[in-house]
Amino acid sequence: MADLHFELVTPEKLVRSDDVHMVVVPGTDGDFGVLAGHAPFMSTIRNGDLLIHRTAGGAPERIAIEGGFAEVNDKGLTVLAEKASIEG
């Protein structure tokens, strides 16, 4: 399967722009996973961890985020977060 283009943006900067296998987002109504080819979708997000899977079956990277929106479109996934901090 093709990679998913993922961008994480805060008001201060572009935190991440990368092609990954999957991202799990802490949506307001529950966590949701996004793979390449996902249907268009928009959601508010709650405080929590983005789980970024660079490869299928690989251990996820965690990035703590606070509030914002997530949008999936034909170009990939964009997360617009109020704050983001890379753990580790």
C-alpha positions as CSV (number, residue, x, y, z in Angstrom):
1,M,0.0,0.0,0.0
2,A,1.2,3.5,-0.7
3,D,2.4,5.8,2.1
4,L,0.2,8.4,3.8
5,H,1.5,12.0,3.6
6,F,1.2,13.4,7.1
7,E,1.7,17.0,8.3
8,L,1.5,18.3,11.9
9,V,1.2,22.0,12.2
10,T,1.0,24.4,15.2
11,P,0.5,28.2,15.2
12,E,4.3,28.5,15.6
13,K,5.6,26.1,13.0
14,L,5.4,23.0,10.8
15,V,6.3,20.3,13.3
16,R,6.4,17.3,10.9
17,S,5.9,16.7,7.2
18,D,6.5,13.0,6.3
19,D,5.3,10.0,4.4
20,V,4.3,7.3,6.9
21,H,2.3,4.1,7.0
22,M,-0.4,5.1,9.5
23,V,-1.3,7.8,12.1
24,V,-3.7,7.3,15.0
25,V,-5.3,10.6,16.0
26,P,-7.0,11.3,19.4
27,G,-10.4,12.5,18.0
28,T,-13.0,14.2,20.2
29,D,-15.3,11.2,19.6
30,G,-12.5,8.6,20.0
31,D,-9.2,7.6,18.5
32,F,-9.2,7.0,14.7
33,G,-6.5,5.6,12.4
34,V,-5.7,7.0,9.0
35,L,-4.0,5.0,6.2
36,A,-3.3,6.1,2.6
37,G,-6.6,6.2,0.6
38,H,-8.8,7.0,3.7
39,A,-12.1,8.7,2.8
40,P,-12.2,12.5,3.2
41,F,-12.9,13.3,6.9
42,M,-12.6,16.1,9.4
43,S,-12.6,16.0,13.2
44,T,-11.8,18.1,16.2
45,I,-9.1,16.5,18.4
46,R,-8.7,16.2,22.1
47,N,-5.5,16.4,24.2
48,G,-3.6,13.1,23.8
49,D,-0.9,11.4,21.8
50,L,-0.6,11.1,18.0
51,L,0.7,7.6,17.3
52,I,2.8,7.7,14.1
53,H,3.6,4.3,12.5
54,R,6.4,4.8,10.0
55,T,6.1,1.2,8.9
56,A,3.5,-1.6,9.2
57,G,4.1,-3.4,12.4
58,G,6.7,-0.9,13.6
59,A,6.6,0.7,17.1
60,P,4.8,4.0,16.9
61,E,6.4,7.4,17.6
62,R,4.3,9.5,20.1
63,I,3.8,13.2,19.8
64,A,1.7,14.8,22.6
65,I,-0.8,17.3,21.2
66,E,-3.4,19.7,22.6
67,G,-6.6,20.6,20.9
68,G,-7.2,21.5,17.2
69,F,-8.5,19.8,14.1
70,A,-7.6,16.9,11.8
71,E,-8.4,16.8,8.1
72,V,-8.0,13.8,5.8
73,N,-8.2,14.6,2.0
74,D,-6.8,13.2,-1.2
75,K,-3.4,14.7,-0.3
76,G,-3.2,13.0,3.1
77,L,-3.7,13.9,6.7
78,T,-3.1,17.3,8.2
79,V,-3.3,17.8,12.0
80,L,-3.6,21.5,13.1
81,A,-2.8,21.4,16.8
82,E,-2.8,24.2,19.3
83,K,0.4,22.7,20.9
84,A,2.6,19.7,20.1
85,S,5.6,18.3,22.0
86,I,7.7,15.4,20.9
87,E,8.3,12.9,23.7
88,G,11.5,11.1,24.4
